């Protein structure tokens, strides 16, 4: 069993590196996630690994590996269904009408994990909006974890992964079966650019986006961090753009510059216009 002192060390590292809030009572999770990491790093026990960590300057490689190991990477294709229905039925048609002169759409999938979300967005565009074939479609997908980004960039998924949320017709059309795995089609893979980005760290230069997906990641942050991230993304969302959060996430009572808008069964967020 992890000691109280060791758990407090891990809590501090997780928060400093990735703003992950580990509540007391999550000791079992820390042991389950970090014991394999300790063994891979050549330590016989989690305790000896954390003792060595105390002697290293922070932040360091081991600190980032701990945060990465504690990051939850739960995802699936077309997760929750209804956000992608809203995207298809109303939000993309609205934006297409507004962007006909520029013939360009820019989309950011933050905390993209192993890539199912940005690829679901790309498939939605290719499947339902053939008129966009000659438009410039830029989908940026970012995540904190280098290992999940490598998985995403490879675009290769096992049978369980492709069975979760992905209709068989779309699987057959946009993936190639290779043994026990399915490889994303090059036309979909080429629509997405993957980059490492820590939401609480420094950000690279970013363009203005028509759509920002930041779904199912804010639940791991405290209110101060949520407010900070919502404030930071404001300059990067176009005034008529949309922010997608997870179904259990909201800007209400956190960030005053956002208003909720309902499209079908989906709540999305728009920037409240500021006085000139």
QUIUR-V956077 format. One record per pair of residues at least 24 apart in sequence whose ideal C-beta (glycine too) atoms are under 10 Angstrom apart, sorted by the first residue. I is the first residue (numbers start at 1). GAP is how many residues later the second one is. Records with the same first field share a line. If there is no record, write none. Layout:
I->GAP / GAP
This chain:
1->26 / 27 / 30
2->25 / 26 / 28 / 29 / 32 / 33 / 44 / 45 / 48
3->24 / 43 / 44 / 47
5->42 / 45 / 49
6->24 / 25 / 28 / 40 / 41 / 43 / 44 / 45 / 47 / 48
7->24 / 43
9->41 / 42 / 44 / 45 / 57
10->24 / 36 / 40 / 43 / 56 / 57 / 59 / 60
11->59
12->46 / 51
13->37 / 40 / 45 / 46 / 47 / 49 / 50 / 51 / 52 / 53 / 54 / 57
14->49 / 52 / 53 / 55 / 56 / 57 / 206
15->52 / 185 / 206 / 207 / 210
16->42 / 43 / 47 / 51 / 184
17->41 / 42 / 46 / 47 / 48 / 49 / 50 / 51 / 53 / 54 / 127 / 181 / 183 / 184
18->45 / 46 / 48 / 49 / 50 / 52 / 53 / 126 / 127 / 180 / 181 / 182 / 183 / 202 / 203 / 207
19->48 / 125 / 179 / 180 / 181 / 182 / 198 / 201 / 202 / 203 / 205 / 206 / 207 / 209 / 210
20->46 / 47 / 50 / 51 / 52 / 124 / 180 / 200 / 201 / 202 / 205
21->198 / 199 / 200 / 201 / 204
22->48 / 198
26->44
29->41 / 43
30->36 / 39 / 40
32->37
33->33 / 35 / 36 / 37 / 38 / 39
34->31 / 32 / 35 / 36
35->34
36->33
37->25 / 28 / 29 / 31 / 32 / 33
38->24 / 28 / 31
40->25 / 29
41->24
59->142
64->80 / 81 / 82 / 134
65->80 / 81 / 82
67->77 / 78 / 131
68->75 / 76 / 77 / 78 / 79 / 80
69->76 / 78
70->150
71->40 / 42 / 72 / 73 / 74 / 76 / 77 / 146 / 149
72->39 / 41 / 144 / 145 / 147 / 148
73->38 / 39 / 40 / 41 / 70 / 71 / 72 / 74 / 75 / 78
74->39 / 40 / 142
75->36 / 37 / 38 / 39 / 40 / 41 / 42 / 45 / 73 / 77 / 86 / 89 / 90 / 140 / 141
76->37 / 38 / 40 / 41 / 44 / 84 / 85 / 86 / 87 / 88 / 89 / 90
77->38 / 39 / 40 / 42 / 43 / 46 / 80 / 84 / 85 / 86 / 87 / 88 / 89 / 90 / 93 / 94
78->38 / 39 / 41 / 42 / 43 / 45 / 46 / 86 / 87 / 88 / 89 / 92
79->34 / 37 / 38 / 41 / 85 / 86 / 136 / 137 / 167 / 168
80->85 / 135 / 136 / 166 / 167 / 185 / 186
81->84 / 184 / 185
82->165 / 181 / 182 / 183 / 184 / 185
83->34 / 37 / 38 / 130 / 132 / 161 / 162 / 163 / 164 / 180 / 181 / 182 / 183 / 184 / 185
84->33 / 36 / 37 / 39 / 40 / 44 / 81 / 160 / 182
85->39 / 178 / 179 / 180 / 181
86->156 / 158 / 175 / 176 / 177 / 178 / 179 / 180 / 181 / 182
87->33 / 34 / 37 / 38 / 41 / 124 / 126 / 155 / 157 / 176 / 177 / 179 / 181
88->36 / 37 / 39 / 40 / 41 / 176
89->39 / 174 / 175 / 177
90->173 / 174 / 176 / 178
91->119 / 120 / 150 / 151 / 153 / 170 / 172 / 173 / 175 / 177
92->29 / 32 / 33 / 36 / 37 / 40 / 118 / 119 / 150
93->35 / 36
94->146 / 148 / 169
95->115 / 116 / 143 / 145 / 146 / 147
96->29 / 33 / 35 / 36 / 39 / 114
98->112 / 140 / 142 / 143
99->33 / 36 / 111 / 139 / 141
100->31 / 35
102->33 / 34 / 108
103->29 / 31 / 32 / 33 / 34
104->28 / 31 / 32 / 33 / 34 / 103 / 106
105->24 / 27 / 30 / 31 / 32 / 33 / 34 / 104 / 105 / 106 / 136
106->30 / 31 / 32 / 33 / 34 / 100 / 101 / 102 / 103 / 104 / 105 / 106 / 130 / 132 / 135
107->30 / 31 / 32 / 33 / 34 / 84 / 85 / 102 / 103 / 104 / 105 / 106 / 134 / 137
108->30 / 31 / 32 / 33 / 34 / 89 / 98 / 99 / 100 / 101 / 102 / 103 / 104 / 105 / 106 / 125 / 128 / 129 / 133 / 135
109->30 / 31 / 32 / 33 / 34 / 43 / 83 / 85 / 102 / 103 / 104 / 105 / 106 / 135
110->30 / 31 / 32 / 33 / 34 / 87 / 89 / 102 / 103 / 104 / 105 / 107 / 108 / 119 / 123 / 134
111->30 / 31 / 32 / 33 / 34 / 37 / 86 / 88 / 102 / 103 / 104 / 105 / 106 / 107 / 109 / 135
112->27 / 28 / 29 / 30 / 31 / 33 / 36 / 37 / 40 / 80 / 82 / 83 / 85 / 101 / 103 / 105
113->28 / 30 / 31 / 32 / 35 / 36 / 38 / 39 / 103 / 104
114->29 / 31 / 33 / 34 / 35 / 36 / 37 / 38 / 39 / 40 / 41 / 42 / 43 / 47
115->26 / 28 / 33 / 34 / 36 / 37 / 38 / 39 / 40 / 41 / 42 / 46 / 69 / 74 / 77 / 79
116->36 / 41 / 45 / 46 / 48 / 49 / 50 / 68
117->24 / 35 / 75 / 96 / 98 / 99 / 127
118->24 / 34 / 70 / 73 / 74 / 75 / 76 / 95
119->33 / 36 / 38 / 47 / 55 / 56 / 65 / 66 / 69 / 70 / 72 / 73
120->45 / 46 / 50 / 68 / 93
121->67 / 70 / 71 / 90 / 92 / 123
122->52 / 62 / 63 / 65 / 66 / 67 / 68 / 69 / 70
123->43 / 44 / 47 / 48 / 50 / 51 / 52 / 61 / 62 / 64 / 65 / 68
124->46
125->63 / 66
126->44 / 47 / 48 / 59 / 61 / 62 / 65
127->40 / 42 / 43 / 46 / 47 / 61
133->54
137->53 / 54 / 55
138->53 / 54 / 55 / 69 / 71 / 72
139->49 / 52 / 53 / 54 / 55 / 70 / 72 / 74
140->52 / 53 / 54 / 55 / 57 / 64 / 66 / 67 / 69 / 72
141->50 / 51 / 52 / 53 / 54 / 56 / 72
142->51 / 52 / 53 / 54 / 55 / 56 / 57 / 61 / 62 / 64
143->51 / 52 / 53 / 54 / 55 / 56 / 74
144->52 / 53 / 54 / 55 / 56 / 57 / 73
145->51 / 53
146->50
148->46 / 48
149->45 / 46 / 47 / 48
150->44
151->43
152->32 / 37 / 40 / 42
153->36 / 39 / 40 / 41
154->27 / 29 / 30 / 35
155->27 / 28 / 29 / 30 / 31 / 33 / 34 / 37 / 39
156->25 / 26 / 27 / 28
157->24 / 25 / 26 / 27
158->24
199->26 / 29 / 30 / 33 / 34
200->25 / 28 / 29 / 32
203->29 / 30 / 33
206->27 / 29 / 30
207->29 / 31
208->27 / 28 / 29 / 30 / 31 / 33
209->24 / 27 / 28 / 29 / 32 / 33 / 34
210->27 / 28 / 30 / 31 / 32
211->26 / 27 / 30 / 31 / 32 / 33 / 57
212->24 / 25 / 26 / 29 / 30 / 31 / 32 / 33 / 56 / 57
213->29 / 30 / 31 / 32 / 33 / 55
214->29 / 30 / 31 / 32 / 35 / 55
215->28 / 29 / 30 / 31 / 32 / 33 / 34
216->29 / 30 / 31 / 32 / 33
217->28 / 29 / 32
218->27 / 28 / 30 / 31 / 32 / 33 / 36
219->26 / 27 / 29 / 30
221->28
223->30 / 31 / 32
224->30
226->24 / 25 / 28 / 29
227->24 / 26 / 27 / 28 / 29
228->27
229->25 / 26
230->24 / 25 / 26 / 27 / 28 / 39
231->24 / 25 / 26
233->25 / 38
234->24 / 37 / 40
235->36
237->32 / 33 / 34
238->33
239->31 / 32 / 33 / 34 / 35
240->30 / 31
241->27 / 28 / 29 / 30
242->24 / 26 / 27 / 28 / 29
243->25 / 26 / 27 / 28
244->24 / 25
245->24
